[in-house]
Amino acid sequence: MSWPDRAISELADGQQGQVNHKQLVELGVSRSGISRGLARGRLHPTFKAVYAVGHRALPPLWREMGAVLAVGAEGFVSRHWAAAAWGTRPPGSDDVDVTVPYGRSARRAGIRIHRAKEIDPRDVTELDGVPIATPAFALLEIALELTFEQLERAFDDALTREVMSLVHASETLDRHRGHRGAARFAELARPEHALEVTRAWTEQRMKALIRAGNLPIPVLNIRRGRIMPDFIWRNERVIVEVDGFRTHGTRRAFESDRARDAKLAAEGWIVLRFTWRQLKHEPEVVLVRIAQVLARRGG
C-alpha cells in the first residue's frame, strides 16, 4: 500500500512529532514498510519501537512523549520528570520517569519504570498532549527523595507558576494519606501556607542576612515623597525592594514599579529588586548582589 502520510502526520502532530510501532501497524503500515520508512528518512527512532516522523527537530517534550509511547497504554510521565516538565525541579536523571500499572510494561532503554497497584485518574492530566502526573502528585511522590528545602522550593514554584493550587495540593494529600511522603508533603499543603510573605518576615530575614554579611545597616520603610522603599542606604544611594507575587504579579503593578525605578535612577539611586522566593531560597545570591553594589558606592 502507499505510505499514509496524512494519517501519520496528523497522529504525530498530537504526540510531540512521534508515533509508535503499534500505531503504524494500525494505520496499515507493514513491518517491511516501517523498515523502508526508516531507510528513507521518513522515520527516525527515538525510543524502542517509537519514531519521530519526518525529521529529528522535535518539540520540547518529545522525550516525555516518546517514553509514554514506548511503554504503551495507561503509562504517564511521573515523579522527577513530571516535576521538571511543570518547571518546578530539574529532571534528576537521564532516564525518563514513567509510571504504569503492574504487569503492563517491561524495561525500556532511557526509561525508568515505576509500577503502581492503582492509578487514580485525578492524579494524571495532560501537558501539551503528554500524559503526565499532576504537579501535586509528582511532588508527593518525590517528597522523601528531596531535602525539605528542595521540596519547599519546588512547592512554592508550583504555586508561583500557577500550575498547582493549595486546594489541589490538599485534595491530593487527602487521597494519599498513607503515602510514605505524605507527612512531609502535609507540612506544606496546609491552608495557611501562603506565597505572600509579610513585611515583618521580609524585614527580619533581610536584617539577619545583612548582619551575617557584615554590611552597613539600612533604614527601613522611610518615605521619600510618595515612595516608601523597603530598605534604603542613604549614603550609598541604594534601595532594595522585595516583591511578593500577589502584590507585584499584575501588569499594572509591574509597570508602576518600573516607572518608579526609572525616576529613582534619574535621581542617582540604584534600585535592586528581589523576589520573596530569592530571599527565602537564595539568600547568598541576594547578599552578594547587595554587597557588590554597596562596595561600588563606597559602602
C-alpha positions as protocol buffer text, in pm:
chain_id: "A"
residue {
  index: 1
  type: MET
  ca { x: 0 y: 0 z: 0 }
}
residue {
  index: 2
  type: SER
  ca { x: 106 y: 366 z: -35 }
}
residue {
  index: 3
  type: TRP
  ca { x: 256 y: 539 z: 266 }
}
residue {
  index: 4
  type: PRO
  ca { x: -30 y: 704 z: 465 }
}
residue {
  index: 5
  type: ASP
  ca { x: 144 y: 1040 z: 502 }
}
residue {
  index: 6
  type: ARG
  ca { x: -158 y: 1242 z: 610 }
}
residue {
  index: 7
  type: ALA
  ca { x: -278 y: 995 z: 873 }
}
residue {
  index: 8
  type: ILE
  ca { x: 70 y: 954 z: 1020 }
}
residue {
  index: 9
  type: SER
  ca { x: 132 y: 1329 z: 1027 }
}
residue {
  index: 10
  type: GLU
  ca { x: -200 y: 1401 z: 1195 }
}
residue {
  index: 11
  type: LEU
  ca { x: -128 y: 1139 z: 1460 }
}
residue {
  index: 12
  type: ALA
  ca { x: 226 y: 1265 z: 1519 }
}
residue {
  index: 13
  type: ASP
  ca { x: 106 y: 1626 z: 1549 }
}
residue {
  index: 14
  type: GLY
  ca { x: -70 y: 1541 z: 1874 }
}
residue {
  index: 15
  type: GLN
  ca { x: 220 y: 1333 z: 2007 }
}
residue {
  index: 16
  type: GLN
  ca { x: 518 y: 1568 z: 2003 }
}
residue {
  index: 17
  type: GLY
  ca { x: 603 y: 1461 z: 1646 }
}
residue {
  index: 18
  type: GLN
  ca { x: 621 y: 1086 z: 1717 }
}
residue {
  index: 19
  type: VAL
  ca { x: 435 y: 760 z: 1662 }
}
residue {
  index: 20
  type: ASN
  ca { x: 497 y: 408 z: 1786 }
}
residue {
  index: 21
  type: HIS
  ca { x: 515 y: 75 z: 1607 }
}
residue {
  index: 22
  type: LYS
  ca { x: 165 y: -36 z: 1709 }
}
residue {
  index: 23
  type: GLN
  ca { x: 9 y: 284 z: 1578 }
}
residue {
  index: 24
  type: LEU
  ca { x: 181 y: 248 z: 1242 }
}
residue {
  index: 25
  type: VAL
  ca { x: 56 y: -108 z: 1209 }
}
residue {
  index: 26
  type: GLU
  ca { x: -297 y: 8 z: 1294 }
}
residue {
  index: 27
  type: LEU
  ca { x: -268 y: 261 z: 1010 }
}
residue {
  index: 28
  type: GLY
  ca { x: -186 y: -23 z: 771 }
}
residue {
  index: 29
  type: VAL
  ca { x: 193 y: 4 z: 757 }
}
residue {
  index: 30
  type: SER
  ca { x: 365 y: -334 z: 745 }
}
residue {
  index: 31
  type: ARG
  ca { x: 691 y: -428 z: 919 }
}
residue {
  index: 32
  type: SER
  ca { x: 872 y: -404 z: 587 }
}
residue {
  index: 33
  type: GLY
  ca { x: 707 y: -65 z: 530 }
}
residue {
  index: 34
  type: ILE
  ca { x: 840 y: 58 z: 863 }
}
residue {
  index: 35
  type: SER
  ca { x: 1188 y: -65 z: 768 }
}
residue {
  index: 36
  type: ARG
  ca { x: 1166 y: 123 z: 437 }
}
residue {
  index: 37
  type: GLY
  ca { x: 1044 y: 433 z: 621 }
}
residue {
  index: 38
  type: LEU
  ca { x: 1350 y: 420 z: 843 }
}
residue {
  index: 39
  type: ALA
  ca { x: 1584 y: 365 z: 550 }
}
residue {
  index: 40
  type: ARG
  ca { x: 1435 y: 657 z: 355 }
}
residue {
  index: 41
  type: GLY
  ca { x: 1434 y: 905 z: 644 }
}
residue {
  index: 42
  type: ARG
  ca { x: 1058 y: 914 z: 686 }
}
residue {
  index: 43
  type: LEU
  ca { x: 1101 y: 774 z: 1036 }
}
residue {
  index: 44
  type: HIS
  ca { x: 1375 y: 833 z: 1294 }
}
residue {
  index: 45
  type: PRO
  ca { x: 1398 y: 614 z: 1607 }
}
residue {
  index: 46
  type: THR
  ca { x: 1368 y: 793 z: 1942 }
}
residue {
  index: 47
  type: PHE
  ca { x: 1290 y: 504 z: 2179 }
}
residue {
  index: 48
  type: LYS
  ca { x: 1246 y: 133 z: 2112 }
}
residue {
  index: 49
  type: ALA
  ca { x: 960 y: 99 z: 1861 }
}
residue {
  index: 50
  type: VAL
  ca { x: 896 y: 475 z: 1872 }
}
residue {
  index: 51
  type: TYR
  ca { x: 976 y: 702 z: 1578 }
}
residue {
  index: 52
  type: ALA
  ca { x: 996 y: 1072 z: 1502 }
}
residue {
  index: 53
  type: VAL
  ca { x: 809 y: 1147 z: 1181 }
}
residue {
  index: 54
  type: GLY
  ca { x: 995 y: 1326 z: 904 }
}
residue {
  index: 55
  type: HIS
  ca { x: 1277 y: 1490 z: 1099 }
}
residue {
  index: 56
  type: ARG
  ca { x: 1470 y: 1490 z: 1426 }
}
residue {
  index: 57
  type: ALA
  ca { x: 1391 y: 1852 z: 1522 }
}
residue {
  index: 58
  type: LEU
  ca { x: 1130 y: 1778 z: 1788 }
}
residue {
  index: 59
  type: PRO
  ca { x: 928 y: 1989 z: 2038 }
}
residue {
  index: 60
  type: PRO
  ca { x: 1048 y: 2040 z: 2399 }
}
residue {
  index: 61
  type: LEU
  ca { x: 851 y: 1749 z: 2549 }
}
residue {
  index: 62
  type: TRP
  ca { x: 945 y: 1491 z: 2285 }
}
residue {
  index: 63
  type: ARG
  ca { x: 1137 y: 1271 z: 2529 }
}
residue {
  index: 64
  type: GLU
  ca { x: 848 y: 1259 z: 2774 }
}
residue {
  index: 65
  type: MET
  ca { x: 600 y: 1174 z: 2496 }
}
residue {
  index: 66
  type: GLY
  ca { x: 835 y: 920 z: 2340 }
}
residue {
  index: 67
  type: ALA
  ca { x: 876 y: 743 z: 2672 }
}
residue {
  index: 68
  type: VAL
  ca { x: 499 y: 716 z: 2716 }
}
residue {
  index: 69
  type: LEU
  ca { x: 458 y: 583 z: 2361 }
}
residue {
  index: 70
  type: ALA
  ca { x: 729 y: 327 z: 2431 }
}
residue {
  index: 71
  type: VAL
  ca { x: 556 y: 180 z: 2737 }
}
residue {
  index: 72
  type: GLY
  ca { x: 209 y: 175 z: 2583 }
}
residue {
  index: 73
  type: ALA
  ca { x: -140 y: 249 z: 2710 }
}
residue {
  index: 74
  type: GLU
  ca { x: -201 y: 382 z: 3063 }
}
residue {
  index: 75
  type: GLY
  ca { x: 158 y: 498 z: 3113 }
}
residue {
  index: 76
  type: PHE
  ca { x: 228 y: 857 z: 3216 }
}
residue {
  index: 77
  type: VAL
  ca { x: 530 y: 1074 z: 3295 }
}
residue {
  index: 78
  type: SER
  ca { x: 578 y: 1092 z: 3669 }
}
residue {
  index: 79
  type: ARG
  ca { x: 798 y: 1182 z: 3964 }
}
residue {
  index: 80
  type: HIS
  ca { x: 1113 y: 1388 z: 3890 }
}
residue {
  index: 81
  type: TRP
  ca { x: 1049 y: 1416 z: 3516 }
}
residue {
  index: 82
  type: ALA
  ca { x: 692 y: 1530 z: 3573 }
}
residue {
  index: 83
  type: ALA
  ca { x: 808 y: 1792 z: 3822 }
}
residue {
  index: 84
  type: ALA
  ca { x: 1066 y: 1909 z: 3568 }
}
residue {
  index: 85
  type: ALA
  ca { x: 808 y: 1931 z: 3290 }
}
residue {
  index: 86
  type: TRP
  ca { x: 596 y: 2155 z: 3513 }
}
residue {
  index: 87
  type: GLY
  ca { x: 901 y: 2374 z: 3571 }
}
residue {
  index: 88
  type: THR
  ca { x: 949 y: 2310 z: 3942 }
}
residue {
  index: 89
  type: ARG
  ca { x: 1251 y: 2075 z: 3950 }
}
residue {
  index: 90
  type: PRO
  ca { x: 1538 y: 1952 z: 3730 }
}
residue {
  index: 91
  type: PRO
  ca { x: 1480 y: 1600 z: 3589 }
}
residue {
  index: 92
  type: GLY
  ca { x: 1722 y: 1429 z: 3825 }
}
residue {
  index: 93
  type: SER
  ca { x: 1849 y: 1168 z: 3577 }
}
residue {
  index: 94
  type: ASP
  ca { x: 1875 y: 1094 z: 3205 }
}
residue {
  index: 95
  type: ASP
  ca { x: 1608 y: 821 z: 3222 }
}
residue {
  index: 96
  type: VAL
  ca { x: 1250 y: 946 z: 3194 }
}
residue {
  index: 97
  type: ASP
  ca { x: 1029 y: 854 z: 3491 }
}
residue {
  index: 98
  type: VAL
  ca { x: 714 y: 677 z: 3369 }
}
residue {
  index: 99
  type: THR
  ca { x: 450 y: 512 z: 3587 }
}
residue {
  index: 100
  type: VAL
  ca { x: 249 y: 215 z: 3458 }
}
residue {
  index: 101
  type: PRO
  ca { x: 2 y: -32 z: 3613 }
}
residue {
  index: 102
  type: TYR
  ca { x: 154 y: -351 z: 3749 }
}
residue {
  index: 103
  type: GLY
  ca { x: 240 y: -604 z: 3481 }
}
residue {
  index: 104
  type: ARG
  ca { x: 187 y: -366 z: 3188 }
}
residue {
  index: 105
  type: SER
  ca { x: 541 y: -289 z: 3073 }
}
residue {
  index: 106
  type: ALA
  ca { x: 892 y: -427 z: 3063 }
}
residue {
  index: 107
  type: ARG
  ca { x: 1213 y: -229 z: 3089 }
}
residue {
  index: 108
  type: ARG
  ca { x: 1298 y: 17 z: 2813 }
}
residue {
  index: 109
  type: ALA
  ca { x: 1629 y: 189 z: 2746 }
}
residue {
  index: 110
  type: GLY
  ca { x: 1618 y: 551 z: 2854 }
}
residue {
  index: 111
  type: ILE
  ca { x: 1311 y: 500 z: 3074 }
}
residue {
  index: 112
  type: ARG
  ca { x: 1279 y: 441 z: 3448 }
}
residue {
  index: 113
  type: ILE
  ca { x: 964 y: 235 z: 3501 }
}
residue {
  index: 114
  type: HIS
  ca { x: 756 y: 277 z: 3819 }
}
residue {
  index: 115
  type: ARG
  ca { x: 469 y: 32 z: 3875 }
}
residue {
  index: 116
  type: ALA
  ca { x: 153 y: 126 z: 4062 }
}
residue {
  index: 117
  type: LYS
  ca { x: -115 y: -103 z: 4202 }
}
residue {
  index: 118
  type: GLU
  ca { x: -379 y: 163 z: 4149 }
}
residue {
  index: 119
  type: ILE
  ca { x: -374 y: 484 z: 3945 }
}
residue {
  index: 120
  type: ASP
  ca { x: -627 y: 748 z: 4041 }
}
residue {
  index: 121
  type: PRO
  ca { x: -730 y: 935 z: 3724 }
}
residue {
  index: 122
  type: ARG
  ca { x: -737 y: 1258 z: 3927 }
}
residue {
  index: 123
  type: ASP
  ca { x: -358 y: 1233 z: 3963 }
}
residue {
  index: 124
  type: VAL
  ca { x: -299 y: 1227 z: 3587 }
}
residue {
  index: 125
  type: THR
  ca { x: -351 y: 1507 z: 3338 }
}
residue {
  index: 126
  type: GLU
  ca { x: -202 y: 1623 z: 3006 }
}
residue {
  index: 127
  type: LEU
  ca { x: 64 y: 1878 z: 2922 }
}
residue {
  index: 128
  type: ASP
  ca { x: 87 y: 1960 z: 2552 }
}
residue {
  index: 129
  type: GLY
  ca { x: -67 y: 1621 z: 2477 }
}
residue {
  index: 130
  type: VAL
  ca { x: 167 y: 1428 z: 2708 }
}
residue {
  index: 131
  type: PRO
  ca { x: 0 y: 1212 z: 2978 }
}
residue {
  index: 132
  type: ILE
  ca { x: 164 y: 1333 z: 3299 }
}
residue {
  index: 133
  type: ALA
  ca { x: 127 y: 1333 z: 3676 }
}
residue {
  index: 134
  type: THR
  ca { x: -26 y: 1646 z: 3820 }
}
residue {
  index: 135
  type: PRO
  ca { x: 227 y: 1879 z: 3987 }
}
residue {
  index: 136
  type: ALA
  ca { x: 93 y: 1793 z: 4333 }
}
residue {
  index: 137
  type: PHE
  ca { x: 113 y: 1416 z: 4281 }
}
residue {
  index: 138
  type: ALA
  ca { x: 460 y: 1441 z: 4127 }
}
residue {
  index: 139
  type: LEU
  ca { x: 589 y: 1634 z: 4431 }
}
residue {
  index: 140
  type: LEU
  ca { x: 418 y: 1397 z: 4674 }
}
residue {
  index: 141
  type: GLU
  ca { x: 588 y: 1102 z: 4501 }
}
residue {
  index: 142
  type: ILE
  ca { x: 937 y: 1252 z: 4538 }
}
residue {
  index: 143
  type: ALA
  ca { x: 884 y: 1421 z: 4875 }
}
residue {
  index: 144
  type: LEU
  ca { x: 1127 y: 1191 z: 5059 }
}
residue {
  index: 145
  type: GLU
  ca { x: 1385 y: 1200 z: 4779 }
}
residue {
  index: 146
  type: LEU
  ca { x: 1442 y: 1573 z: 4828 }
}
residue {
  index: 147
  type: THR
  ca { x: 1563 y: 1776 z: 5121 }
}
residue {
  index: 148
  type: PHE
  ca { x: 1283 y: 1970 z: 5286 }
}
residue {
  index: 149
  type: GLU
  ca { x: 1425 y: 2293 z: 5147 }
}
residue {
  index: 150
  type: GLN
  ca { x: 1424 y: 2148 z: 4792 }
}
residue {
  index: 151
  type: LEU
  ca { x: 1067 y: 2026 z: 4835 }
}
residue {
  index: 152
  type: GLU
  ca { x: 953 y: 2359 z: 4974 }
}
residue {
  index: 153
  type: ARG
  ca { x: 1114 y: 2546 z: 4688 }
}
residue {
  index: 154
  type: ALA
  ca { x: 952 y: 2318 z: 4430 }
}
residue {
  index: 155
  type: PHE
  ca { x: 617 y: 2351 z: 4607 }
}
residue {
  index: 156
  type: ASP
  ca { x: 643 y: 2731 z: 4610 }
}
residue {
  index: 157
  type: ASP
  ca { x: 749 y: 2735 z: 4245 }
}
residue {
  index: 158
  type: ALA
  ca { x: 442 y: 2530 z: 4151 }
}
residue {
  index: 159
  type: LEU
  ca { x: 221 y: 2783 z: 4330 }
}
residue {
  index: 160
  type: THR
  ca { x: 402 y: 3080 z: 4176 }
}
residue {
  index: 161
  type: ARG
  ca { x: 375 y: 2937 z: 3824 }
}
residue {
  index: 162
  type: GLU
  ca { x: 7 y: 2869 z: 3894 }
}
residue {
  index: 163
  type: VAL
  ca { x: 33 y: 2509 z: 3778 }
}
residue {
  index: 164
  type: MET
  ca { x: -88 y: 2399 z: 4124 }
}
residue {
  index: 165
  type: SER
  ca { x: -314 y: 2548 z: 4388 }
}
residue {
  index: 166
  type: LEU
  ca { x: -320 y: 2488 z: 4762 }
}
residue {
  index: 167
  type: VAL
  ca { x: -665 y: 2333 z: 4718 }
}
residue {
  index: 168
  type: HIS
  ca { x: -530 y: 2087 z: 4462 }
}
residue {
  index: 169
  type: ALA
  ca { x: -234 y: 2002 z: 4688 }
}
residue {
  index: 170
  type: SER
  ca { x: -467 y: 1942 z: 4983 }
}
residue {
  index: 171
  type: GLU
  ca { x: -704 y: 1724 z: 4778 }
}
residue {
  index: 172
  type: THR
  ca { x: -410 y: 1518 z: 4652 }
}
residue {
  index: 173
  type: LEU
  ca { x: -288 y: 1470 z: 5007 }
}
residue {
  index: 174
  type: ASP
  ca { x: -634 y: 1361 z: 5123 }
}
residue {
  index: 175
  type: ARG
  ca { x: -636 y: 1086 z: 4860 }
}
residue {
  index: 176
  type: HIS
  ca { x: -292 y: 960 z: 4962 }
}
residue {
  index: 177
  type: ARG
  ca { x: -273 y: 987 z: 5341 }
}
residue {
  index: 178
  type: GLY
  ca { x: -98 y: 651 z: 5353 }
}
residue {
  index: 179
  type: HIS
  ca { x: 176 y: 753 z: 5108 }
}
residue {
  index: 180
  type: ARG
  ca { x: 524 y: 742 z: 5256 }
}
residue {
  index: 181
  type: GLY
  ca { x: 583 y: 1105 z: 5160 }
}
residue {
  index: 182
  type: ALA
  ca { x: 250 y: 1229 z: 5296 }
}
residue {
  index: 183
  type: ALA
  ca { x: 379 y: 1358 z: 5630 }
}
residue {
  index: 184
  type: ARG
  ca { x: 643 y: 1580 z: 5471 }
}
residue {
  index: 185
  type: PHE
  ca { x: 408 y: 1697 z: 5196 }
}
residue {
  index: 186
  type: ALA
  ca { x: 147 y: 1781 z: 5461 }
}
residue {
  index: 187
  type: GLU
  ca { x: 383 y: 2033 z: 5618 }
}
residue {
  index: 188
  type: LEU
  ca { x: 349 y: 2241 z: 5301 }
}
residue {
  index: 189
  type: ALA
  ca { x: -6 y: 2160 z: 5186 }
}
residue {
  index: 190
  type: ARG
  ca { x: -171 y: 2335 z: 5478 }
}
residue {
  index: 191
  type: PRO
  ca { x: -428 y: 2613 z: 5439 }
}
residue {
  index: 192
  type: GLU
  ca { x: -209 y: 2881 z: 5596 }
}
residue {
  index: 193
  type: HIS
  ca { x: 78 y: 2820 z: 5353 }
}
residue {
  index: 194
  type: ALA
  ca { x: 93 y: 3141 z: 5151 }
}
residue {
  index: 195
  type: LEU
  ca { x: 314 y: 3289 z: 4883 }
}
residue {
  index: 196
  type: GLU
  ca { x: 278 y: 3644 z: 5005 }
}
residue {
  index: 197
  type: VAL
  ca { x: 523 y: 3700 z: 5288 }
}
residue {
  index: 198
  type: THR
  ca { x: 456 y: 3963 z: 5549 }
}
residue {
  index: 199
  type: ARG
  ca { x: 656 y: 4283 z: 5575 }
}
residue {
  index: 200
  type: ALA
  ca { x: 771 y: 4170 z: 5919 }
}
residue {
  index: 201
  type: TRP
  ca { x: 906 y: 3845 z: 5775 }
}
residue {
  index: 202
  type: THR
  ca { x: 1086 y: 4031 z: 5496 }
}
residue {
  index: 203
  type: GLU
  ca { x: 1244 y: 4278 z: 5737 }
}
residue {
  index: 204
  type: GLN
  ca { x: 1353 y: 4006 z: 5977 }
}
residue {
  index: 205
  type: ARG
  ca { x: 1502 y: 3793 z: 5701 }
}
residue {
  index: 206
  type: MET
  ca { x: 1684 y: 4083 z: 5537 }
}
residue {
  index: 207
  type: LYS
  ca { x: 1825 y: 4219 z: 5863 }
}
residue {
  index: 208
  type: ALA
  ca { x: 1960 y: 3876 z: 5956 }
}
residue {
  index: 209
  type: LEU
  ca { x: 2119 y: 3846 z: 5613 }
}
residue {
  index: 210
  type: ILE
  ca { x: 2280 y: 4190 z: 5633 }
}
residue {
  index: 211
  type: ARG
  ca { x: 2421 y: 4116 z: 5979 }
}
residue {
  index: 212
  type: ALA
  ca { x: 2560 y: 3784 z: 5858 }
}
residue {
  index: 213
  type: GLY
  ca { x: 2733 y: 3963 z: 5569 }
}
residue {
  index: 214
  type: ASN
  ca { x: 2865 y: 4243 z: 5791 }
}
residue {
  index: 215
  type: LEU
  ca { x: 2711 y: 4505 z: 5562 }
}
residue {
  index: 216
  type: PRO
  ca { x: 2606 y: 4858 z: 5657 }
}
residue {
  index: 217
  type: ILE
  ca { x: 2266 y: 4863 z: 5823 }
}
residue {
  index: 218
  type: PRO
  ca { x: 1991 y: 5013 z: 5603 }
}
residue {
  index: 219
  type: VAL
  ca { x: 1700 y: 5231 z: 5706 }
}
residue {
  index: 220
  type: LEU
  ca { x: 1361 y: 5061 z: 5681 }
}
residue {
  index: 221
  type: ASN
  ca { x: 1041 y: 5196 z: 5530 }
}
residue {
  index: 222
  type: ILE
  ca { x: 1139 y: 5564 z: 5511 }
}
residue {
  index: 223
  type: ARG
  ca { x: 912 y: 5763 z: 5282 }
}
residue {
  index: 224
  type: ARG
  ca { x: 1069 y: 5964 z: 5001 }
}
residue {
  index: 225
  type: GLY
  ca { x: 788 y: 6178 z: 4871 }
}
residue {
  index: 226
  type: ARG
  ca { x: 524 y: 5931 z: 4752 }
}
residue {
  index: 227
  type: ILE
  ca { x: 775 y: 5643 z: 4756 }
}
residue {
  index: 228
  type: MET
  ca { x: 839 y: 5418 z: 5056 }
}
residue {
  index: 229
  type: PRO
  ca { x: 1126 y: 5176 z: 4974 }
}
residue {
  index: 230
  type: ASP
  ca { x: 1166 y: 4856 z: 5175 }
}
residue {
  index: 231
  type: PHE
  ca { x: 1535 y: 4912 z: 5253 }
}
residue {
  index: 232
  type: ILE
  ca { x: 1742 y: 5221 z: 5186 }
}
residue {
  index: 233
  type: TRP
  ca { x: 2113 y: 5301 z: 5219 }
}
residue {
  index: 234
  type: ARG
  ca { x: 2115 y: 5682 z: 5213 }
}
residue {
  index: 235
  type: ASN
  ca { x: 2489 y: 5746 z: 5190 }
}
residue {
  index: 236
  type: GLU
  ca { x: 2535 y: 5496 z: 4908 }
}
residue {
  index: 237
  type: ARG
  ca { x: 2201 y: 5592 z: 4745 }
}
residue {
  index: 238
  type: VAL
  ca { x: 2097 y: 5226 z: 4715 }
}
residue {
  index: 239
  type: ILE
  ca { x: 1742 y: 5094 z: 4753 }
}
residue {
  index: 240
  type: VAL
  ca { x: 1638 y: 4729 z: 4787 }
}
residue {
  index: 241
  type: GLU
  ca { x: 1282 y: 4613 z: 4726 }
}
residue {
  index: 242
  type: VAL
  ca { x: 1145 y: 4264 z: 4799 }
}
residue {
  index: 243
  type: ASP
  ca { x: 849 y: 4185 z: 4575 }
}
residue {
  index: 244
  type: GLY
  ca { x: 570 y: 3949 z: 4677 }
}
residue {
  index: 245
  type: PHE
  ca { x: 395 y: 3772 z: 4391 }
}
residue {
  index: 246
  type: ARG
  ca { x: 44 y: 3876 z: 4489 }
}
residue {
  index: 247
  type: THR
  ca { x: 124 y: 4248 z: 4516 }
}
residue {
  index: 248
  type: HIS
  ca { x: 358 y: 4270 z: 4217 }
}
residue {
  index: 249
  type: GLY
  ca { x: 222 y: 3998 z: 3989 }
}
residue {
  index: 250
  type: THR
  ca { x: -8 y: 4217 z: 3779 }
}
residue {
  index: 251
  type: ARG
  ca { x: 79 y: 4416 z: 3467 }
}
residue {
  index: 252
  type: ARG
  ca { x: -27 y: 4741 z: 3635 }
}
residue {
  index: 253
  type: ALA
  ca { x: 198 y: 4678 z: 3935 }
}
residue {
  index: 254
  type: PHE
  ca { x: 486 y: 4575 z: 3708 }
}
residue {
  index: 255
  type: GLU
  ca { x: 461 y: 4895 z: 3504 }
}
residue {
  index: 256
  type: SER
  ca { x: 423 y: 5112 z: 3814 }
}
residue {
  index: 257
  type: ASP
  ca { x: 732 y: 4959 z: 3973 }
}
residue {
  index: 258
  type: ARG
  ca { x: 940 y: 5018 z: 3659 }
}
residue {
  index: 259
  type: ALA
  ca { x: 825 y: 5378 z: 3628 }
}
residue {
  index: 260
  type: ARG
  ca { x: 919 y: 5440 z: 3990 }
}
residue {
  index: 261
  type: ASP
  ca { x: 1259 y: 5272 z: 3942 }
}
residue {
  index: 262
  type: ALA
  ca { x: 1329 y: 5490 z: 3638 }
}
residue {
  index: 263
  type: LYS
  ca { x: 1251 y: 5805 z: 3838 }
}
residue {
  index: 264
  type: LEU
  ca { x: 1484 y: 5698 z: 4118 }
}
residue {
  index: 265
  type: ALA
  ca { x: 1761 y: 5609 z: 3869 }
}
residue {
  index: 266
  type: ALA
  ca { x: 1734 y: 5957 z: 3717 }
}
residue {
  index: 267
  type: GLU
  ca { x: 1795 y: 6097 z: 4065 }
}
residue {
  index: 268
  type: GLY
  ca { x: 2111 y: 5887 z: 4105 }
}
residue {
  index: 269
  type: TRP
  ca { x: 1973 y: 5593 z: 4302 }
}
residue {
  index: 270
  type: ILE
  ca { x: 2034 y: 5226 z: 4230 }
}
residue {
  index: 271
  type: VAL
  ca { x: 1729 y: 5005 z: 4285 }
}
residue {
  index: 272
  type: LEU
  ca { x: 1775 y: 4632 z: 4339 }
}
residue {
  index: 273
  type: ARG
  ca { x: 1466 y: 4412 z: 4324 }
}
residue {
  index: 274
  type: PHE
  ca { x: 1443 y: 4063 z: 4467 }
}
residue {
  index: 275
  type: THR
  ca { x: 1151 y: 3827 z: 4497 }
}
residue {
  index: 276
  type: TRP
  ca { x: 1044 y: 3682 z: 4828 }
}
residue {
  index: 277
  type: ARG
  ca { x: 1142 y: 3342 z: 4684 }
}
residue {
  index: 278
  type: GLN
  ca { x: 1500 y: 3458 z: 4624 }
}
residue {
  index: 279
  type: LEU
  ca { x: 1521 y: 3593 z: 4976 }
}
residue {
  index: 280
  type: LYS
  ca { x: 1384 y: 3268 z: 5112 }
}
residue {
  index: 281
  type: HIS
  ca { x: 1571 y: 3016 z: 4898 }
}
residue {
  index: 282
  type: GLU
  ca { x: 1874 y: 3202 z: 4755 }
}
residue {
  index: 283
  type: PRO
  ca { x: 1992 y: 3432 z: 5036 }
}
residue {
  index: 284
  type: GLU
  ca { x: 2357 y: 3406 z: 4933 }
}
residue {
  index: 285
  type: VAL
  ca { x: 2275 y: 3543 z: 4585 }
}
residue {
  index: 286
  type: VAL
  ca { x: 2083 y: 3833 z: 4740 }
}
residue {
  index: 287
  type: LEU
  ca { x: 2366 y: 3911 z: 4981 }
}
residue {
  index: 288
  type: VAL
  ca { x: 2636 y: 3907 z: 4713 }
}
residue {
  index: 289
  type: ARG
  ca { x: 2443 y: 4140 z: 4480 }
}
residue {
  index: 290
  type: ILE
  ca { x: 2377 y: 4391 z: 4758 }
}
residue {
  index: 291
  type: ALA
  ca { x: 2739 y: 4375 z: 4875 }
}
residue {
  index: 292
  type: GLN
  ca { x: 2872 y: 4433 z: 4523 }
}
residue {
  index: 293
  type: VAL
  ca { x: 2657 y: 4741 z: 4466 }
}
residue {
  index: 294
  type: LEU
  ca { x: 2733 y: 4886 z: 4810 }
}
residue {
  index: 295
  type: ALA
  ca { x: 3105 y: 4832 z: 4752 }
}
residue {
  index: 296
  type: ARG
  ca { x: 3088 y: 5021 z: 4423 }
}
residue {
  index: 297
  type: ARG
  ca { x: 2908 y: 5301 z: 4603 }
}
residue {
  index: 298
  type: GLY
  ca { x: 3166 y: 5314 z: 4883 }
}
residue {
  index: 299
  type: GLY
  ca { x: 2966 y: 5124 z: 5143 }
}
